[in-house]
Amino acid sequence: MKHFIVTLEYIVPIEEIDKYLSSHREFLDKGYEKKILLASGPRNPREGGILLARALSLSDMKEFCSNDPFFINKCAEYKFTEFIPVKFQSDFQDWFLGSDV
C-alpha cells in the first residue's frame, strides 16, 4: 500500500467551490467507507484542501480523485506527494500497515 498527501488547489472562486461542496463531501464519504482516506479538510486560508490517503499505486490514487466533483467540474488542481510512514500513532497502525483492508 502506498500513502499520499493529496493537496488540492482551488482554481475557481470560492462561490463555485461551494456549489459542489456537498457532492465533494459525499465523494469523500465513499473514500472513508473504502478505507482509502484517513483524514481530509480545507486548508487555512481556504484556498484548497488536503487528503491523507492510500492506494495500491499512484495511478489508483489519481483514478480515485478523478471521481471528485471538484475535479470533474474543473474547480481544483491536484498534487500527489507519496510518503513512507515509518512512525505513527498506534491507533492508526491498521490503516498505515494495511491490515484493515
C-alpha positions as CSV (number, residue, x, y, z in Angstrom):
1,M,0.0,0.0,0.0
2,K,1.3,3.5,-0.9
3,H,0.5,6.6,1.1
4,F,-0.2,10.1,-0.2
5,I,-0.7,13.6,0.8
6,V,-3.0,15.0,-1.8
7,T,-3.1,18.8,-2.0
8,L,-6.0,20.4,-3.8
9,E,-5.5,24.0,-5.1
10,Y,-8.8,25.8,-5.9
11,I,-8.7,27.3,-9.4
12,V,-12.1,28.9,-9.4
13,P,-13.7,31.5,-7.0
14,I,-14.9,30.1,-3.6
15,E,-18.5,30.6,-4.6
16,E,-18.0,28.0,-7.4
17,I,-16.4,25.6,-4.9
18,D,-19.4,26.0,-2.5
19,K,-21.7,24.8,-5.3
20,Y,-20.0,21.4,-5.3
21,L,-19.1,21.1,-1.6
22,S,-22.0,18.8,-0.7
23,S,-21.3,16.4,-3.5
24,H,-17.5,16.6,-2.8
25,R,-18.2,15.5,0.8
26,E,-20.3,12.6,-0.5
27,F,-17.4,11.6,-2.6
28,L,-15.1,11.8,0.4
29,D,-17.5,9.6,2.4
30,K,-17.0,6.9,-0.2
31,G,-13.3,7.1,0.3
32,Y,-13.7,6.7,4.1
33,E,-16.0,3.7,3.6
34,K,-13.4,2.1,1.3
35,K,-10.6,3.0,3.8
36,I,-8.8,5.0,1.2
37,L,-8.9,8.2,3.3
38,L,-7.6,8.7,6.8
39,A,-8.3,12.5,7.0
40,S,-9.4,15.4,4.8
41,G,-10.2,19.0,5.2
42,P,-9.9,22.5,3.8
43,R,-6.6,24.4,4.0
44,N,-6.5,27.6,6.0
45,P,-6.8,30.1,4.4
46,R,-9.4,28.4,2.3
47,E,-7.5,28.1,-1.0
48,G,-7.7,24.3,-1.3
49,G,-7.8,21.2,0.7
50,I,-5.7,18.2,1.9
51,L,-6.4,14.5,1.7
52,L,-4.4,11.9,3.7
53,A,-4.9,8.9,1.6
54,R,-3.6,5.5,0.5
55,A,-3.9,3.3,-2.6
56,L,-2.1,0.5,-4.3
57,S,-0.4,2.9,-6.7
58,L,-0.2,6.5,-7.8
59,S,-2.4,5.7,-10.8
60,D,-5.1,4.2,-8.4
61,M,-4.9,7.3,-6.3
62,K,-5.3,9.5,-9.3
63,E,-8.2,7.4,-10.5
64,F,-9.9,7.8,-7.2
65,C,-9.5,11.6,-7.3
66,S,-10.8,11.7,-10.8
67,N,-14.3,11.0,-9.4
68,D,-14.2,14.0,-7.1
69,P,-16.8,16.6,-8.2
70,F,-14.1,19.3,-7.8
71,F,-12.0,17.5,-10.4
72,I,-14.9,16.7,-12.7
73,N,-16.1,20.3,-12.7
74,K,-12.5,21.7,-13.1
75,C,-12.6,23.5,-9.7
76,A,-9.3,22.3,-8.4
77,E,-5.8,21.0,-9.4
78,Y,-4.3,18.1,-7.5
79,K,-0.8,17.5,-6.3
80,F,0.2,14.0,-5.2
81,T,3.0,13.5,-2.7
82,E,3.9,9.9,-1.8
83,F,5.4,9.3,1.6
84,I,6.5,6.3,3.6
85,P,5.1,6.3,7.1
86,V,7.7,5.0,9.5
87,K,6.3,6.4,12.7
88,F,2.6,7.0,13.6
89,Q,0.2,6.8,16.5
90,S,-0.5,3.2,17.4
91,D,-4.3,3.9,17.0
92,F,-3.7,4.2,13.2
93,Q,-1.4,1.1,12.8
94,D,-4.0,-0.9,11.0
95,W,-4.6,1.9,8.5
96,F,-1.0,2.6,7.8
97,L,0.1,-1.1,7.7
98,G,-3.0,-2.0,5.6
99,S,-4.2,-4.8,7.8
100,D,-7.8,-3.4,7.9
101,V,-8.3,-3.6,4.1
